Amino acid sequence: MIFILSKILLFLIKPILWVFVLLIFAIASKNPKKRKRYLIVTLIFSFFFTNAFIVGKVMNDYQAGYPKPQKYDVGIVLGGFSGLNKRNNEIAFNWAGDRLFQAIALYKKGQIKQILLSGGSANLINQKIKEADLAIQYLKLIGIPDSAILIENQSRNTIENARNSLALIAKNNPEAKILVITSAWHIPRAKLIFDRQTKHKIEYFPANFIGNTDFEFGDFIIPSATALVTWELLFKEWTGLIVDRLRA
């Protein structure tokens, strides 16, 4: 039930939905003054949530930085970076694919000994296709040996990622040094969740940063659909962070 309710909540926190509702109120209002107010608020919301500079600055302040280079026994790659390409029944990487690519690079550099793929299915209907199962096929395809791969294919969210991954590591190597590899904007929430479930110190490696470090003139004045998507992502993370803090 909680899993389903979370999906509904994610729909309700979309900024584009708020703008749309305000516009409906403006059109439906029979009072000229109220209609004007609704239109003004709609314009303000639209400008704010489509401004690439504003969301870029927020993202840059929120996202985690890189840890000091060192060696780890296991690098946990959090799911959410891929799905199934139904045209060839192979893995299809999405915009978060950098999570896995950074893990591969760290392995090739000798900074992690094993890659733990943590991800089941977040689909409400089809639970058969497991993300970790797709990813392991890719790792084998590019020459990563079986001995360097661990798999956890049951988790549907970050809490389950942490619980299942840490249990698997504790079973195989209780004293392992752990590095969690996930999106830079997801690290604050991932850190809260993972650190609650273990007494061992865990480090976090950021992937697929969002937002520019340098801005152009157009970022200040030209509406951006990408900015809307980025705000939606941030609201999702912040909502999850609040809920996870309250669970303590």
Phi, psi and omega per residue, in radians:
M1 nan -0.769 3.129
I2 -1.065 -0.677 -3.131
F3 -1.079 -0.741 -3.128
I4 -1.213 -0.751 3.126
L5 -1.077 -0.611 3.123
S6 -1.128 -0.623 3.112
K7 -1.163 -0.687 3.111
I8 -1.151 -0.746 3.131
L9 -1.067 -0.688 3.139
L10 -1.070 -0.545 3.097
F11 -1.260 -0.686 -3.055
L12 -1.273 -0.358 -3.096
I13 -1.655 0.203 3.117
K14 -1.279 2.140 3.113
P15 -1.031 -0.594 3.133
I16 -1.095 -0.549 3.096
L17 -1.175 -0.726 3.126
W18 -1.085 -0.770 3.128
V19 -1.083 -0.735 -3.132
F20 -1.116 -0.769 3.137
V21 -1.107 -0.748 3.105
L22 -1.075 -0.688 3.123
L23 -1.147 -0.676 3.096
I24 -1.100 -0.751 3.109
F25 -1.074 -0.706 -3.135
A26 -1.123 -0.752 -3.128
I27 -1.213 -0.663 -3.068
A28 -1.395 -0.357 -3.082
S29 -1.186 2.326 3.112
K30 -1.635 -0.211 3.126
N31 -1.557 2.043 -3.096
P32 -0.964 -0.689 -3.126
K33 -1.175 -0.777 3.110
K34 -1.123 -0.704 3.123
R35 -1.058 -0.714 3.124
K36 -1.127 -0.739 3.134
R37 -1.110 -0.778 3.123
Y38 -1.064 -0.703 -3.133
L39 -1.166 -0.685 3.121
I40 -1.133 -0.796 3.120
V41 -1.100 -0.681 3.107
T42 -1.071 -0.752 3.130
L43 -1.139 -0.711 3.129
I44 -1.121 -0.817 3.110
F45 -1.058 -0.765 -3.105
S46 -1.100 -0.768 3.131
F47 -1.116 -0.811 -3.084
F48 -1.086 -0.861 -3.032
F49 -1.413 -0.127 3.071
T50 -1.935 0.164 -3.122
N51 -1.559 1.997 -3.062
A52 -1.169 -0.565 -3.129
F53 -1.175 -0.820 -3.096
I54 -1.061 -0.910 -3.103
V55 -1.204 -0.525 3.102
G56 -1.133 -0.738 3.113
K57 -1.158 -0.709 3.117
V58 -1.094 -0.785 -3.138
M59 -1.089 -0.772 -3.118
N60 -1.065 -0.612 3.128
D61 -1.342 -0.505 -3.038
Y62 -1.509 -0.583 -3.031
Q63 -1.260 2.547 -3.109
A64 -1.354 2.723 3.091
G65 -1.705 -3.092 -3.097
Y66 -1.417 2.495 3.056
P67 -1.369 2.912 3.069
K68 -1.182 2.385 -3.109
P69 -1.047 2.258 3.043
Q70 -2.780 3.127 -3.075
K71 -1.824 2.494 -3.101
Y72 -2.255 2.690 3.096
D73 -1.371 -0.700 -3.088
V74 -2.388 2.366 3.015
G75 -1.938 1.997 -3.132
I76 -1.544 2.071 3.101
V77 -1.703 1.990 -3.128
L78 -1.313 2.433 -3.099
G79 -1.193 3.079 -3.104
G80 1.877 0.141 -3.075
F81 -1.837 -0.010 -3.061
S82 -2.785 3.027 3.072
G83 -2.691 -2.881 -3.109
L84 -1.731 2.236 2.988
N85 -1.482 1.811 -3.039
K86 -1.229 -0.177 3.111
R87 -1.322 -0.547 3.132
N88 -2.292 0.076 3.132
N89 1.001 0.627 3.060
E90 -2.121 3.074 -3.087
I91 -1.189 2.479 3.057
A92 -2.180 1.998 -3.098
F93 -1.379 2.453 3.061
N94 -1.799 -2.857 -3.062
W95 -1.148 -0.244 3.110
A96 -1.723 0.209 -3.110
G97 -1.017 -0.349 3.131
D98 -1.053 -0.380 3.093
R99 -1.013 -0.858 -3.122
L100 -1.262 -0.691 -3.111
F101 -1.118 -0.654 3.083
Q102 -1.173 -0.642 3.108
A103 -1.122 -0.723 3.108
I104 -1.097 -0.753 3.128
A105 -1.094 -0.740 3.121
L106 -1.112 -0.658 3.103
Y107 -1.159 -0.771 -3.130
K108 -1.132 -0.537 3.119
K109 -1.398 -0.168 -3.125
G110 1.469 0.271 -3.113
Q111 -1.520 -0.373 3.005
I112 -2.290 2.439 -3.112
K113 -1.471 -0.607 -3.113
Q114 -2.351 2.588 3.062
I115 -1.871 2.104 3.097
L116 -1.790 2.011 3.124
L117 -1.540 2.036 -3.099
S118 -2.048 1.848 3.125
G119 3.083 2.163 3.074
G120 -1.787 -2.063 3.123
S121 -2.272 2.238 3.092
A122 -1.733 0.171 -3.130
N123 -1.397 2.311 -3.115
L124 -1.212 -0.485 -3.047
I125 -1.811 -0.988 -3.086
N126 -1.631 1.858 -3.121
Q127 -1.783 0.061 -3.039
K128 -1.363 -0.641 -3.078
I129 -1.471 2.017 -3.116
K130 -1.787 2.250 -3.083
E131 -1.059 -0.746 -3.119
A132 -1.079 -0.584 3.123
D133 -1.163 -0.636 3.102
L134 -1.223 -0.720 -3.081
A135 -1.188 -0.626 -3.121
I136 -1.139 -0.592 3.089
Q137 -1.104 -0.682 3.125
Y138 -1.170 -0.762 3.141
L139 -1.066 -0.709 3.103
K140 -1.166 -0.640 -3.140
L141 -1.074 -0.641 -3.107
I142 -1.624 0.155 2.990
G143 1.679 0.200 3.064
I144 -1.317 2.164 -3.081
P145 -1.208 2.699 3.132
D146 -1.000 -0.605 -3.101
S147 -1.147 -0.304 -3.107
A148 -1.740 0.103 -3.059
I149 -2.106 2.248 2.972
L150 -2.052 2.607 -3.074
I151 -2.347 2.383 3.070
E152 -2.360 1.870 -2.960
N153 -2.034 0.451 -3.106
Q154 -1.933 -0.309 -3.039
S155 -1.298 2.530 -3.135
R156 -2.018 -0.168 -3.132
N157 -2.691 3.136 -3.054
T158 -1.143 -0.640 3.121
I159 -1.067 -0.781 3.123
E160 -1.246 -0.565 3.029
N161 -0.963 -0.860 -3.094
A162 -1.158 -0.874 -3.092
R163 -1.041 -0.880 -3.069
N164 -1.256 -0.695 -3.126
S165 -1.177 -0.787 -3.133
L166 -1.155 -0.601 3.095
A167 -1.157 -0.699 3.125
L168 -1.153 -0.734 3.134
I169 -1.176 -0.731 3.124
A170 -1.048 -0.581 -3.140
K171 -1.274 -0.633 -3.075
N172 -1.642 -0.661 -3.083
N173 -2.711 1.458 -3.041
P174 -0.998 -0.486 -3.093
E175 -1.744 0.298 -3.083
A176 -1.106 2.464 2.992
K177 -1.477 2.228 -2.967
I178 -2.007 2.410 3.039
L179 -2.165 2.153 3.087
V180 -1.670 2.201 -3.093
I181 -1.944 2.026 -3.133
T182 -2.700 3.136 -3.120
S183 -1.106 2.518 -3.087
A184 -0.992 -0.657 -3.138
W185 -1.337 -0.227 -3.122
H186 -1.664 -0.214 -3.044
I187 -1.097 -0.760 3.136
P188 -0.945 -0.738 3.134
R189 -1.293 -0.738 3.131
A190 -1.065 -0.692 -3.141
K191 -1.104 -0.768 3.117
L192 -1.013 -0.784 -3.067
I193 -1.240 -0.859 -3.088
F194 -1.172 -0.750 -3.078
D195 -1.134 -0.424 3.099
R196 -1.291 -0.392 -2.994
Q197 -1.796 0.083 3.094
T198 -2.651 2.645 3.075
K199 -1.577 -0.232 3.134
H200 -1.338 2.593 3.117
K201 -1.321 2.272 3.137
I202 -2.076 2.433 3.065
E203 -1.820 2.805 -3.049
Y204 -2.286 2.320 -3.103
F205 -2.006 2.153 -3.068
P206 -1.450 2.498 3.068
A207 -2.313 2.990 -3.127
N208 0.486 1.195 3.036
F209 -1.037 2.554 3.087
I210 -2.065 2.431 3.133
G211 1.770 2.483 -3.131
N212 -1.380 2.644 3.007
T213 -1.581 -0.402 3.055
D214 -2.152 2.506 -3.066
F215 -2.053 2.540 3.072
E216 -1.762 2.941 -3.086
F217 -1.028 -0.670 -3.118
G218 -1.100 -0.457 -3.137
D219 -1.139 -0.403 -3.101
F220 -1.478 -0.472 -2.975
I221 -2.208 -0.381 -3.072
I222 -1.612 2.156 3.131
P223 -1.028 2.462 -3.096
S224 -2.209 2.162 3.076
A225 -1.159 -0.542 3.115
T226 -1.098 -0.618 3.116
A227 -1.077 -0.688 3.101
L228 -1.050 -0.790 -3.139
V229 -1.122 -0.681 -3.130
T230 -1.152 -0.734 3.088
W231 -1.076 -0.718 3.119
E232 -1.040 -0.726 3.111
L233 -1.111 -0.762 3.137
L234 -1.110 -0.766 3.127
F235 -1.089 -0.659 3.085
K236 -1.063 -0.804 -3.139
E237 -1.150 -0.777 -3.116
W238 -1.140 -0.688 3.099
T239 -1.112 -0.773 3.111
G240 -1.107 -0.657 3.141
L241 -1.135 -0.738 3.119
I242 -1.123 -0.810 -3.141
V243 -1.071 -0.753 -3.126
D244 -1.158 -0.606 3.087
R245 -1.175 -0.674 -3.134
L246 -1.217 -0.377 -3.133
R247 -1.291 -0.240 -3.095
A248 -1.108 nan nan
